[in-house]
Amino acid sequence: MDGLVKTRSAYPPSETLDRLEAELRRRRTTIFARIDHAKGAAGVGLELRPTELLIFGNPQAGTRLMLAEQTTGIDLPLKVLAWLDAAGDSWLAYNDPSWLAARHALDADAKHATAMMSEALRALLLCIGIVVACVACAPPPPVRQVITSPQAPAALGAYSQGIRVGNTTYLSGQLPLDPDTGALIANPSIEAQTRRAIENLRAVLSADQMTLDNVVSTQVFVTDISDAPRMNAVYATYFAEPAPARAVVQVAGLARNARIEISAIAVK
Protein backbone atom coordinates (compact mmCIF):
# COMPACT_ATOMS: atom_id res chain seq x y z
CA MET A 1 0.00 0.00 0.00
CA ASP A 2 1.57 3.27 -1.14
CA GLY A 3 2.99 5.31 1.67
CA LEU A 4 1.93 2.97 4.47
CA VAL A 5 4.67 1.85 6.86
CA LYS A 6 3.65 -1.07 9.09
CA THR A 7 5.97 -2.37 11.82
CA ARG A 8 5.90 -4.64 14.83
CA SER A 9 5.88 -2.91 18.21
CA ALA A 10 7.77 -4.15 21.24
CA TYR A 11 4.94 -3.00 23.55
CA PRO A 12 1.15 -3.34 23.84
CA PRO A 13 -0.79 -0.73 21.82
CA SER A 14 -1.56 1.54 24.77
CA GLU A 15 2.03 1.51 26.04
CA THR A 16 3.31 2.00 22.49
CA LEU A 17 1.39 5.25 22.18
CA ASP A 18 2.16 6.24 25.78
CA ARG A 19 5.87 6.05 24.99
CA LEU A 20 5.48 7.83 21.67
CA GLU A 21 3.31 10.58 23.14
CA ALA A 22 5.71 11.17 26.04
CA GLU A 23 8.67 11.55 23.68
CA LEU A 24 6.74 13.83 21.33
CA ARG A 25 5.73 16.05 24.25
CA ARG A 26 9.34 16.11 25.44
CA ARG A 27 10.28 17.38 21.99
CA ARG A 28 7.48 19.96 22.19
CA THR A 29 5.52 18.43 19.35
CA THR A 30 1.81 19.29 19.39
CA ILE A 31 -0.52 16.42 20.35
CA PHE A 32 -3.87 17.07 18.70
CA ALA A 33 -5.81 13.99 19.78
CA ARG A 34 -5.65 10.41 20.94
CA ILE A 35 -8.50 8.14 19.92
CA ASP A 36 -9.33 4.78 21.52
CA HIS A 37 -11.16 2.92 18.76
CA ALA A 38 -11.81 -0.12 20.98
CA LYS A 39 -13.58 2.13 23.50
CA GLY A 40 -15.64 3.63 20.71
CA ALA A 41 -16.61 0.18 19.50
CA ALA A 42 -17.68 -0.83 23.01
CA GLY A 43 -19.90 2.24 23.13
CA VAL A 44 -21.99 0.88 20.25
CA GLY A 45 -22.03 -2.69 21.56
CA LEU A 46 -19.19 -4.04 19.41
CA GLU A 47 -15.91 -5.67 20.36
CA LEU A 48 -12.62 -4.55 18.85
CA ARG A 49 -9.16 -5.62 19.85
CA PRO A 50 -7.08 -2.80 21.38
CA THR A 51 -6.68 -0.16 18.66
CA GLU A 52 -5.55 3.41 19.32
CA LEU A 53 -4.68 6.39 17.14
CA LEU A 54 -2.34 9.27 18.02
CA ILE A 55 -2.61 12.51 16.01
CA PHE A 56 0.33 14.89 16.27
CA GLY A 57 2.47 17.32 14.35
CA ASN A 58 4.30 20.59 14.04
CA PRO A 59 1.91 23.36 12.93
CA GLN A 60 4.75 25.40 11.48
CA ALA A 61 6.04 22.53 9.34
CA GLY A 62 2.55 21.46 8.34
CA THR A 63 1.54 24.96 7.35
CA ARG A 64 4.60 25.28 5.11
CA LEU A 65 3.57 22.10 3.30
CA MET A 66 0.03 23.43 2.85
CA LEU A 67 1.40 26.71 1.54
CA ALA A 68 3.20 24.65 -1.09
CA GLU A 69 0.06 22.61 -1.86
CA GLN A 70 -3.12 22.96 0.18
CA THR A 71 -4.29 19.41 -0.57
CA THR A 72 -1.64 18.11 1.84
CA GLY A 73 -4.04 19.21 4.57
CA ILE A 74 -6.04 16.03 3.95
CA ASP A 75 -3.06 14.03 5.26
CA LEU A 76 -2.10 16.33 8.11
CA PRO A 77 -1.52 16.24 11.04
CA LEU A 78 0.52 13.06 11.16
CA LYS A 79 -1.06 9.93 12.65
CA VAL A 80 0.23 6.71 14.18
CA LEU A 81 -2.08 3.73 14.67
CA ALA A 82 -1.27 1.02 17.24
CA TRP A 83 -3.23 -2.23 17.53
CA LEU A 84 -3.23 -5.84 18.73
CA ASP A 85 -3.76 -8.54 16.11
CA ALA A 86 -5.54 -11.88 16.48
CA ALA A 87 -2.26 -13.59 17.42
CA GLY A 88 -1.67 -11.15 20.27
CA ASP A 89 1.13 -9.25 18.53
CA SER A 90 1.37 -5.47 18.70
CA TRP A 91 1.69 -3.37 15.57
CA LEU A 92 1.89 0.24 14.56
CA ALA A 93 1.41 1.95 11.22
CA TYR A 94 1.71 5.42 9.76
CA ASN A 95 1.73 7.18 6.42
CA ASP A 96 5.33 7.93 5.49
CA PRO A 97 5.64 11.74 5.24
CA SER A 98 7.86 11.43 2.15
CA TRP A 99 4.92 9.79 0.35
CA LEU A 100 3.07 13.12 0.57
CA ALA A 101 5.55 14.64 -1.87
CA ALA A 102 4.47 12.32 -4.70
CA ARG A 103 0.80 12.23 -3.74
CA HIS A 104 0.47 16.01 -3.76
CA ALA A 105 3.11 16.84 -6.42
CA LEU A 106 5.09 19.01 -4.02
CA ASP A 107 7.90 21.27 -5.17
CA ALA A 108 11.58 20.57 -4.47
CA ASP A 109 11.73 22.41 -1.15
CA ALA A 110 8.57 20.74 0.15
CA LYS A 111 9.84 17.34 -1.01
CA HIS A 112 13.00 17.94 0.98
CA ALA A 113 10.92 18.86 4.03
CA THR A 114 8.83 15.68 3.83
CA ALA A 115 11.97 13.56 3.43
CA MET A 116 13.40 15.13 6.58
CA MET A 117 10.10 14.52 8.43
CA SER A 118 10.19 10.88 7.33
CA GLU A 119 13.72 10.36 8.61
CA ALA A 120 12.93 12.11 11.89
CA LEU A 121 9.87 9.94 12.53
CA ARG A 122 11.74 6.69 11.84
CA ALA A 123 14.62 7.80 14.05
CA LEU A 124 12.21 8.71 16.85
CA LEU A 125 10.52 5.29 16.80
CA LEU A 126 13.90 3.58 16.90
CA CYS A 127 15.13 5.91 19.65
CA ILE A 128 12.33 5.00 22.05
CA GLY A 129 12.61 1.29 21.29
CA ILE A 130 9.16 0.78 19.80
CA VAL A 131 10.06 -0.65 16.42
CA VAL A 132 10.80 -4.37 16.14
CA ALA A 133 10.90 -4.70 12.35
CA CYS A 134 9.35 -3.21 9.28
CA VAL A 135 7.40 -5.89 7.45
CA ALA A 136 4.96 -4.14 5.14
CA CYS A 137 7.52 -2.12 3.23
CA ALA A 138 11.18 -1.26 3.19
CA PRO A 139 12.18 2.29 4.02
CA PRO A 140 11.53 4.41 0.94
CA PRO A 141 14.54 5.19 -1.23
CA PRO A 142 16.05 8.63 -0.84
CA VAL A 143 14.14 11.29 -2.72
CA ARG A 144 16.15 12.23 -5.82
CA GLN A 145 15.54 15.66 -7.32
CA VAL A 146 16.81 16.39 -10.82
CA ILE A 147 18.52 19.78 -11.11
CA THR A 148 18.51 21.37 -14.56
CA SER A 149 19.58 24.81 -15.76
CA PRO A 150 19.03 26.31 -19.23
CA GLN A 151 22.07 28.49 -18.47
CA ALA A 152 24.32 25.41 -18.61
CA PRO A 153 24.97 23.13 -21.62
CA ALA A 154 22.40 20.38 -22.12
CA ALA A 155 23.52 16.87 -21.16
CA LEU A 156 25.38 15.06 -23.91
CA GLY A 157 24.19 11.61 -22.88
CA ALA A 158 22.20 9.60 -20.35
CA TYR A 159 22.87 11.76 -17.31
CA SER A 160 21.47 14.77 -15.47
CA GLN A 161 23.21 18.08 -14.95
CA GLY A 162 22.70 17.57 -11.22
CA ILE A 163 20.93 15.31 -8.74
CA ARG A 164 20.00 16.38 -5.22
CA VAL A 165 19.54 13.80 -2.48
CA GLY A 166 18.68 15.29 0.89
CA ASN A 167 20.81 18.39 1.31
CA THR A 168 23.55 17.20 -1.06
CA THR A 169 23.72 17.94 -4.79
CA TYR A 170 25.91 15.89 -7.11
CA LEU A 171 26.96 17.84 -10.21
CA SER A 172 27.93 16.05 -13.40
CA GLY A 173 31.16 17.01 -15.07
CA GLN A 174 30.96 20.28 -16.98
CA LEU A 175 32.96 20.85 -20.14
CA PRO A 176 33.86 24.30 -21.47
CA LEU A 177 30.83 24.35 -23.77
CA ASP A 178 28.81 27.39 -24.77
CA PRO A 179 25.41 27.02 -23.02
CA ASP A 180 23.59 28.50 -26.03
CA THR A 181 25.15 26.41 -28.80
CA GLY A 182 26.47 23.35 -26.97
CA ALA A 183 29.73 23.76 -28.87
CA LEU A 184 33.21 24.00 -27.43
CA ILE A 185 34.07 27.65 -26.81
CA ALA A 186 36.25 29.29 -29.46
CA ASN A 187 39.07 30.27 -27.10
CA PRO A 188 41.32 27.21 -26.80
CA SER A 189 43.33 28.41 -23.77
CA ILE A 190 43.17 26.39 -20.55
CA GLU A 191 42.34 29.59 -18.68
CA ALA A 192 39.26 30.30 -20.81
CA GLN A 193 38.14 26.67 -20.76
CA THR A 194 38.51 26.48 -16.97
CA ARG A 195 36.46 29.65 -16.57
CA ARG A 196 33.67 28.36 -18.83
CA ALA A 197 33.51 24.97 -17.10
CA ILE A 198 33.18 26.61 -13.68
CA GLU A 199 30.58 29.08 -14.93
CA ASN A 200 28.56 26.12 -16.20
CA LEU A 201 28.78 24.50 -12.76
CA ARG A 202 27.72 27.79 -11.20
CA ALA A 203 24.61 27.86 -13.40
CA VAL A 204 23.51 24.39 -12.27
CA LEU A 205 24.13 25.31 -8.64
CA SER A 206 22.04 28.45 -9.08
CA ALA A 207 19.15 26.33 -10.33
CA ASP A 208 19.28 24.57 -6.94
CA GLN A 209 19.50 27.86 -5.02
CA MET A 210 23.15 27.28 -4.21
CA THR A 211 26.45 28.99 -5.04
CA LEU A 212 30.05 27.91 -5.42
CA ASP A 213 30.39 28.51 -1.67
CA ASN A 214 28.28 25.35 -1.17
CA VAL A 215 30.79 23.18 -3.04
CA VAL A 216 32.64 20.75 -0.77
CA SER A 217 34.48 18.66 -3.33
CA THR A 218 35.52 18.81 -7.00
CA GLN A 219 37.17 16.54 -9.52
CA VAL A 220 39.17 18.19 -12.30
CA PHE A 221 40.08 16.21 -15.41
CA VAL A 222 42.70 17.65 -17.77
CA THR A 223 44.24 16.24 -20.92
CA ASP A 224 47.64 17.72 -20.08
CA ILE A 225 48.77 17.85 -16.46
CA SER A 226 51.21 20.63 -17.34
CA ASP A 227 48.10 22.84 -17.68
CA ALA A 228 47.44 22.44 -13.94
CA PRO A 229 49.25 25.61 -12.74
CA ARG A 230 47.42 27.87 -15.21
CA MET A 231 44.14 26.07 -14.56
CA ASN A 232 44.65 26.52 -10.84
CA ALA A 233 45.27 30.26 -11.18
CA VAL A 234 41.76 30.66 -12.64
CA TYR A 235 40.17 28.03 -10.40
CA ALA A 236 41.41 29.79 -7.25
CA THR A 237 39.53 32.99 -8.16
CA TYR A 238 36.20 31.15 -7.89
CA PHE A 239 36.56 29.31 -4.58
CA ALA A 240 37.03 31.11 -1.27
CA GLU A 241 39.16 29.66 1.50
CA PRO A 242 38.88 27.07 2.82
CA ALA A 243 38.78 25.68 -0.71
CA PRO A 244 36.80 22.51 -1.44
CA ALA A 245 38.50 19.14 -1.42
CA ARG A 246 39.81 18.36 -4.91
CA ALA A 247 41.44 15.84 -7.18
CA VAL A 248 43.22 16.78 -10.44
CA VAL A 249 43.62 13.89 -12.87
CA GLN A 250 45.21 13.69 -16.32
CA VAL A 251 43.10 11.72 -18.81
CA ALA A 252 43.73 10.53 -22.36
CA GLY A 253 40.92 12.59 -23.83
CA LEU A 254 37.65 14.42 -23.16
CA ALA A 255 34.42 14.86 -25.10
CA ARG A 256 34.42 17.54 -27.82
CA ASN A 257 38.23 17.61 -27.58
CA ALA A 258 38.00 19.79 -24.49
CA ARG A 259 41.08 20.36 -22.37
CA ILE A 260 39.24 20.26 -19.03
CA GLU A 261 36.13 18.88 -17.32
CA ILE A 262 35.05 19.60 -13.74
CA SER A 263 32.49 17.80 -11.56
CA ALA A 264 31.47 18.76 -8.04
CA ILE A 265 29.52 17.91 -4.90
CA ALA A 266 27.70 20.66 -3.02
CA VAL A 267 25.89 20.69 0.31
CA LYS A 268 23.15 23.13 1.30
Number of C-alpha atoms within 10 A of each C-alpha: 8 9 17 14 20 23 20 19 24 17 20 20 22 18 14 24 22 14 15 19 19 14 16 16 12 9 9 11 15 15 17 12 11 16 13 14 18 16 17 14 14 11 10 8 9 10 13 14 15 17 23 21 21 21 17 20 17 14 13 8 15 19 16 14 25 17 13 18 16 12 15 20 14 8 14 19 20 18 18 18 21 27 26 20 12 8 6 10 14 22 25 25 19 18 19 24 22 23 19 21 23 12 13 18 15 19 15 17 15 21 25 22 20 22 23 15 16 19 16 13 15 14 13 16 17 13 11 13 15 22 21 15 14 16 10 13 13 10 13 14 8 13 19 14 18 15 19 20 19 11 17 25 24 19 14 10 6 5 10 16 23 23 20 22 15 17 10 15 25 21 22 19 22 25 30 29 22 18 19 11 10 16 13 18 17 11 10 12 13 22 19 15 24 26 17 23 23 22 19 25 27 21 21 25 28 16 16 21 10 17 17 19 18 17 23 17 16 19 16 20 24 24 18 15 13 10 16 20 12 13 21 14 12 17 16 11 9 15 14 10 8 8 14 18 12 13 11 14 14 16 14 8 14 14 11 12 10 19 22 29 23 22 21 24 21 21 17 15
